[in-house]
Amino acid sequence: MPDIPIVDALFSALLNSDKAALDAIESLRAAECADLRAVICTDSPGAINLELGLSLSSSEYVTPFFEGPRAFFMSAGTSIQARFTGGQSNALIDFSLSFDSNFAEKMRAAIVAESIQQVDRNRVDEVLMLKARNRNVQFDVLPFLIENTRLTRDDPRNERPLNTLIAFRMLDHLDWDAFRDDPTRFVFDVPCEELKALLRPEAEAFLSELQTSEHVIHHEAKSAGTQALLLRFARLWHEKRKADKRRILSELLRFSIHNPGAIPLTELHLIWSGMTSELGSPFFGPITGRSKTMLEEIRGMAWDMTLLRVLEKNATASQLGSFFIPYFVSIDRRWRHLLRLNSVRLMLIDDAHRRVLFARTDELEFQHVLGECMQTELQSEMTPGKVETRRRSAQAIRLDAMQQLVAEEESGWLEQALQQSQNGTR
C-alpha cells in the first residue's frame, strides 16, 4: 500500500467502506494525511447541515454541487481541534454561487434597472436574497465570464461580458440590509450611473487580462475536447447496430486515450449517467433524439459540462482553512437535471500534490463498469507511467489541437449521417 499515493489509498478505502484499509492508513501512514482535506456527505445528524438555514434546496434554480444533506469536513486543522475538544470541531464554510451566462444576464438587467419579465425578476431576487441573509455567500463571476470571453475575442464590440461584470461589481456597493427589507429597490453608496462609470476601467482591464489568461484558454481547450467527445458519442449512439451502453463507454475510453490523450472521468461519468438514467437525461436529448441543430447544440453542451469542471476547481479552494461549498444557478432545466444526477458524495483533496478526487452518487457502479471496460487491450494503458503521462497531457491540452479534433469528428458525423441517409433511400 505505501507504493500507492496516499490520496488514492484513502479514496479507495472511503469509497469501499474498507475498515481494514482505513485502520492500516491510520497506523502506518497517518503523517502523510497532513495535507489532505475531505468533504464526506452523510445523513448523520452529527454532521454539518450544508444549507446552514439558507433554504437553498427550496430554490428551483440553485443546484448543489455536493449531495448532502449534511457533511463531515476533515483536515489537519479540524483534526487537531477535535483532539483538544473531545471529538468536536468547527469548520469555516463559504458558500459560492456560480451562474451560467443566461442567468447572469438576467441579474445584470435587474441590477441596472432594465425592464425584464416579472418571472425573471423574481428569480433574481430569490438568489440575491440568499446573500442578503448570509454574507458568507459569495458570487463567482468566472464561470460565465469564461463562457463569454470568446464572444469579446470574436467581436471586440460585444460588451455583454463587460456590462455583466460591472453589474456584479456593483453588488459590492449595495446596501444589503436595505435590499433584504425591500427587494424592489437597489440602494448603492453611489448613484447608479456614476457607479457604473467608476467601475468600468477596472472591469475593462480585468476582461482584457482574462482574454489572454492561460486559465481561460485551458478551459476553452477542455470545452473543445468535450465537444469532440460528445460528437464521438453521437456517432456511436446512432450507429446502424443497436446501441450497447457498455460498448459505447469502452469506445469513448479508447477515443479519449488515443486522441485527446487523457481520460476525462467527469465527462464520461456524466455521459454514463445520461445513458443509464431510468427516465433518461433531457440534457443529452439533442444527441439521442438526433436534433436537426445537434452540432450547434453540442457546442453549448460542451460549455455546460466545462462549467462543472470550474465548480470542481472552486470546491478545492480554501482561505485560512475554510471549505468552499459551490452551487450553480441556471435557468436550463436539462442542465440542472444532469447536475442532480451527478452530485458529489465524497471529495478528497491533496493540497501538497494539487490533486483532487471526487466520488459521485453512483461512483461504485461507475468504477465497476469502468474496470470491466479496462479488461481489454486498454489494460496496457493503465500502467502508472502512462497514467502520469495522461495527467500531464490533460494539464497541457492545446486549443488548436482540440479544435482540429472537433472538425474531424463533425466531418465524421456528417459522413455517417449521409451514408445512413443514402442507405435508407435505396
C-alpha positions in Angstrom: 0.0 0.0 0.0 2.9 2.5 0.6 3.5 2.4 -3.2 0.0 3.9 -3.8 -0.3 7.7 -3.3 -2.0 8.4 0.0 -4.8 10.3 -1.7 -5.6 7.2 -3.9 -5.3 4.8 -1.0 -7.6 6.8 1.3 -10.1 7.4 -1.5 -10.4 3.7 -2.2 -10.8 2.9 1.4 -13.5 5.5 2.0 -15.4 4.7 -1.3 -15.5 0.9 -0.4 -16.0 1.4 3.4 -12.9 -0.7 3.9 -12.3 -0.5 7.6 -9.2 -2.7 7.4 -7.6 -0.3 4.9 -8.6 2.7 7.0 -7.0 1.2 10.1 -3.8 0.4 8.1 -3.6 4.1 6.9 -4.2 5.3 10.5 -1.4 3.1 11.9 1.1 3.3 9.0 0.5 6.4 7.0 -1.1 9.0 9.3 1.7 11.5 8.8 1.1 11.5 5.0 -2.5 12.7 5.6 -1.4 16.1 7.0 -2.0 17.8 3.6 -5.3 16.1 2.8 -8.8 17.6 3.1 -12.1 15.9 2.7 -15.8 16.6 2.4 -17.9 13.4 3.1 -21.6 13.7 2.6 -23.8 11.8 5.1 -27.2 11.6 6.7 -25.7 11.5 10.1 -27.3 14.1 12.5 -23.9 14.8 13.9 -22.6 16.3 10.7 -22.9 19.9 9.4 -26.1 20.8 7.5 -24.9 22.1 4.1 -27.7 24.6 3.9 -27.0 26.3 7.2 -30.5 27.8 7.2 -30.3 29.3 3.7 -33.2 27.2 2.3 -31.2 26.6 -0.8 -33.0 23.3 -1.6 -36.3 25.2 -1.9 -34.9 27.2 -4.9 -35.6 25.5 -8.2 -32.7 27.3 -10.0 -30.0 26.7 -7.4 -28.3 23.3 -7.8 -25.9 21.9 -5.2 -22.5 20.5 -6.1 -22.5 18.2 -3.1 -25.1 15.6 -2.4 -25.7 16.5 1.2 -27.9 16.8 3.1 -25.1 17.0 5.7 -21.3 16.5 5.6 -18.2 15.9 7.6 -15.4 18.3 6.9 -11.9 16.9 7.6 -8.5 18.5 7.5 -5.4 18.7 9.7 -6.9 21.8 11.4 -10.3 20.2 12.2 -8.5 17.0 13.4 -6.2 19.0 15.8 -9.3 20.9 17.1 -11.2 17.7 17.6 -8.3 16.2 19.6 -8.5 19.1 22.1 -12.3 19.2 22.4 -13.1 15.6 22.8 -14.1 14.9 19.2 -15.9 18.2 18.2 -14.6 20.8 15.7 -15.8 23.8 13.8 -15.4 24.2 10.1 -15.2 27.5 8.3 -17.6 27.4 5.4 -18.1 29.8 2.5 -20.9 29.3 0.0 -20.0 30.0 -3.6 -22.8 30.6 -6.2 -21.8 30.4 -9.8 -24.0 31.4 -12.7 -24.5 30.4 -16.3 -24.4 33.3 -18.8 -28.1 33.4 -19.3 -28.9 33.8 -15.6 -26.0 36.3 -15.2 -27.6 38.4 -17.9 -30.9 38.4 -16.0 -29.0 39.5 -12.9 -27.3 42.4 -14.9 -30.7 43.6 -16.2 -32.3 43.7 -12.8 -29.3 45.4 -11.1 -29.2 48.2 -13.6 -33.0 48.6 -13.5 -33.6 47.5 -17.1 -37.1 46.2 -17.8 -37.3 42.4 -17.6 -40.2 40.0 -17.2 -41.5 39.7 -13.7 -40.8 35.9 -13.5 -37.1 36.7 -14.3 -37.0 39.5 -11.7 -38.5 37.1 -9.1 -35.8 34.5 -9.9 -33.1 37.2 -9.5 -34.5 38.5 -6.2 -34.7 35.0 -4.9 -31.0 34.4 -5.5 -29.9 37.8 -4.2 -31.8 37.3 -1.0 -29.5 34.3 -0.3 -26.6 36.7 0.1 -28.7 39.3 1.9 -29.5 36.7 4.6 -25.9 35.4 4.8 -22.9 37.5 3.9 -20.7 34.3 3.7 -22.5 33.6 0.3 -20.1 34.6 -2.4 -20.9 35.2 -6.1 -18.4 33.8 -8.5 -18.2 35.7 -11.8 -15.5 33.5 -13.5 -17.8 30.7 -14.9 -20.0 32.9 -17.0 -17.0 35.2 -17.9 -15.1 32.1 -19.2 -18.1 31.2 -21.2 -18.5 34.7 -22.7 -14.9 35.7 -23.1 -14.7 34.2 -26.5 -17.6 36.5 -27.6 -15.5 39.5 -27.0 -12.5 38.0 -28.6 -14.5 37.2 -31.7 -16.2 40.6 -31.7 -14.5 43.4 -29.6 -17.7 45.5 -29.9 -19.6 42.9 -27.9 -19.9 44.5 -24.4 -22.2 41.9 -22.9 -19.4 40.3 -20.7 -18.2 43.8 -19.7 -21.6 45.1 -18.7 -22.4 41.9 -16.8 -19.1 42.1 -14.8 -19.8 45.8 -14.0 -23.2 44.9 -12.7 -21.9 42.2 -10.4 -19.2 44.5 -9.1 -21.9 47.0 -8.3 -23.2 44.5 -5.7 -20.1 45.2 -3.6 -21.6 48.7 -3.1 -25.2 47.5 -2.4 -26.9 48.2 0.9 -27.8 44.6 1.6 -29.8 45.4 4.7 -32.0 47.8 2.7 -32.4 45.1 0.0 -33.4 42.5 2.5 -36.1 44.8 3.8 -37.3 45.9 0.3 -36.0 43.8 -2.6 -37.8 46.0 -5.1 -35.1 48.7 -4.6 -31.3 48.6 -5.2 -29.7 51.2 -2.9 -26.0 51.8 -3.7 -23.5 54.0 -1.9 -23.0 56.0 -5.2 -25.7 56.9 -7.8 -26.1 54.0 -10.3 -24.8 55.7 -13.5 -21.9 57.2 -11.6 -21.0 53.9 -10.1 -21.0 52.1 -13.5 -18.6 54.7 -14.9 -16.4 54.4 -11.8 -16.2 50.6 -12.1 -15.7 50.4 -15.9 -11.9 50.9 -16.1 -11.1 48.2 -13.7 -13.6 45.8 -15.3 -12.1 46.5 -18.8 -8.6 45.8 -17.5 -9.8 42.6 -15.8 -11.5 41.3 -19.0 -8.5 42.2 -21.2 -6.3 40.2 -18.9 -8.8 37.3 -18.9 -8.8 37.1 -22.7 -5.2 36.0 -22.8 -5.2 34.1 -19.5 -3.8 30.6 -19.7 -6.5 29.6 -17.2 -9.3 30.6 -19.6 -7.6 29.2 -22.7 -7.2 25.9 -20.9 -10.9 25.8 -20.2 -11.6 26.7 -23.8 -9.4 23.8 -24.9 -11.2 21.5 -22.4 -14.5 22.6 -23.8 -13.4 21.8 -27.3 -12.1 18.4 -26.2 -15.5 17.7 -24.6 -17.2 18.8 -27.8 -15.2 16.2 -29.7 -16.1 13.6 -27.1 -19.8 14.4 -27.4 -19.6 14.2 -31.2 -18.0 10.7 -31.0 -20.8 9.7 -28.5 -23.3 10.8 -31.1 -21.6 8.7 -33.8 -21.6 5.7 -31.6 -25.2 6.1 -30.4 -26.5 6.4 -33.9 -24.6 3.5 -35.5 -26.6 1.1 -37.5 -26.3 -1.6 -34.8 -28.2 -1.4 -31.6 -26.7 1.0 -29.0 -24.8 -1.0 -26.4 -24.1 1.3 -23.4 -21.0 -0.6 -22.1 -19.5 -0.9 -25.6 -20.1 2.9 -26.1 -18.3 3.6 -22.9 -15.4 1.4 -23.9 -15.2 3.1 -27.3 -15.2 6.6 -25.6 -12.4 5.4 -23.3 -10.4 4.3 -26.4 -11.1 7.5 -28.2 -10.0 9.6 -25.2 -6.8 7.7 -24.7 -5.7 7.8 -28.4 -7.0 11.3 -29.4 -7.0 14.0 -26.7 -4.6 11.7 -24.8 -6.3 11.9 -21.4 -9.3 10.1 -19.8 -12.0 12.8 -18.8 -13.6 10.9 -16.0 -16.1 13.6 -15.1 -17.4 13.9 -18.6 -17.5 10.1 -19.1 -19.4 9.8 -15.8 -21.9 12.4 -17.0 -22.4 10.6 -20.3 -22.8 7.2 -18.5 -25.4 8.5 -16.1 -27.2 10.1 -19.0 -27.3 6.7 -20.8 -28.3 4.7 -17.8 -30.8 7.0 -16.0 -34.2 5.3 -15.8 -36.0 8.4 -17.0 -33.3 9.3 -19.5 -31.4 12.5 -19.4 -33.0 15.5 -21.1 -29.6 17.1 -21.3 -28.5 14.6 -23.9 -31.7 14.9 -25.8 -30.2 16.8 -28.8 -27.9 13.8 -29.3 -30.1 10.8 -28.5 -33.0 12.5 -30.3 -30.9 13.5 -33.3 -31.8 17.1 -33.2 -31.6 19.0 -36.5 -29.4 21.5 -34.8 -27.4 18.9 -32.9 -23.9 20.1 -34.0 -24.6 23.6 -32.8 -26.2 22.4 -29.5 -23.3 20.1 -28.8 -21.0 23.1 -28.6 -23.3 24.6 -25.9 -23.5 21.3 -24.1 -19.7 21.1 -24.0 -19.5 24.5 -22.4 -22.1 23.5 -19.8 -20.0 20.4 -18.9 -16.9 22.6 -18.7 -18.7 24.7 -16.1 -18.9 21.6 -13.9 -15.1 21.5 -14.1 -15.0 25.1 -12.9 -17.2 24.1 -10.0 -14.8 21.2 -9.2 -12.0 23.7 -9.1 -14.0 26.1 -6.8 -14.7 23.3 -4.4 -11.0 22.8 -3.7 -10.4 26.4 -2.7 -9.5 27.3 0.8 -9.0 30.6 2.7 -7.4 30.3 6.2 -8.6 26.7 6.4 -12.1 27.3 5.1 -14.1 25.0 2.9 -16.0 26.2 -0.2 -19.4 24.8 -0.9 -20.3 25.6 -4.6 -23.8 25.9 -6.0 -24.7 26.5 -9.6 -27.5 28.9 -10.7 -29.1 28.2 -14.1 -32.4 28.6 -15.9 -31.6 25.5 -18.0 -33.8 22.7 -16.7 -31.9 20.0 -18.6 -28.6 21.0 -17.1 -30.0 21.2 -13.6 -31.3 17.6 -14.0 -27.9 16.3 -15.1 -26.2 18.0 -12.2 -28.6 16.5 -9.7 -27.9 13.1 -11.2 -24.2 13.6 -10.6 -23.9 15.4 -7.3 -20.7 14.7 -5.3 -20.8 12.4 -2.3 -17.1 12.5 -1.5 -14.3 14.9 -2.2 -10.7 14.2 -1.3 -8.0 16.9 -1.8 -4.2 16.5 -1.7 -3.0 20.1 -1.3 0.7 19.1 -1.4 0.4 17.5 -4.8 -2.5 19.6 -6.1 -4.7 16.6 -6.8 -8.4 16.1 -6.1 -10.7 13.0 -6.4 -14.5 13.0 -6.5 -17.0 10.2 -5.9 -20.4 10.9 -7.3 -23.8 9.3 -6.4 -23.3 6.1 -8.3 -19.5 6.1 -8.2 -19.1 2.4 -7.2 -21.2 1.2 -10.1 -19.4 3.5 -12.5 -15.9 2.4 -11.3 -17.0 -1.3 -11.6 -18.2 -0.7 -15.2 -15.0 1.3 -16.0 -12.9 -1.6 -14.6 -14.7 -4.0 -16.9 -14.1 -1.8 -19.9 -10.4 -1.8 -19.0 -10.2 -5.6 -19.1 -9.4 -5.4 -22.8 -6.5 -4.1 -24.8 -6.9 -0.9 -22.8 -5.5 -2.6 -19.7 -2.0 -2.0 -21.0 -2.8 1.8 -21.0 -3.3 1.8 -17.2 0.3 1.5 -16.0 1.4 4.1 -13.5 3.8 5.7 -16.1 1.1 6.0 -18.8 -1.5 7.3 -16.3 1.0 10.0 -15.2 1.7 10.9 -18.9 -2.0 11.4 -19.5 -2.3 13.5 -16.4 0.4 15.8 -17.7 -1.2 15.8 -21.1 -4.5 16.9 -19.6 -2.8 19.9 -18.0 -1.1 20.9 -21.3 -4.1 20.4 -23.5 -3.9 22.7 -26.6 -6.8 24.6 -28.0 -5.8 24.4 -31.7 -5.3 20.6 -31.4 -8.8 20.2 -29.9 -10.4 22.4 -32.5 -8.9 20.2 -35.2 -10.3 17.2 -33.4 -13.7 18.8 -33.3 -13.5 19.4 -37.1 -12.6 15.8 -37.7 -15.5 14.5 -35.6 -18.0 16.8 -37.2 -16.8 15.6 -40.6 -17.1 12.0 -39.4 -20.7 12.6 -38.2 -21.8 14.3 -41.4 -20.3 11.5 -43.5 -22.0 8.8 -41.3 -25.4 10.6 -41.5 -25.1 11.0 -45.3 -24.3 7.3 -45.7 -27.2 6.3 -43.5 -29.5 8.6 -45.4 -28.4 7.1 -48.8 -28.8 3.5 -47.4 -32.3 4.4 -46.3 -33.4 5.6 -49.7 -32.3 2.5 -51.6 
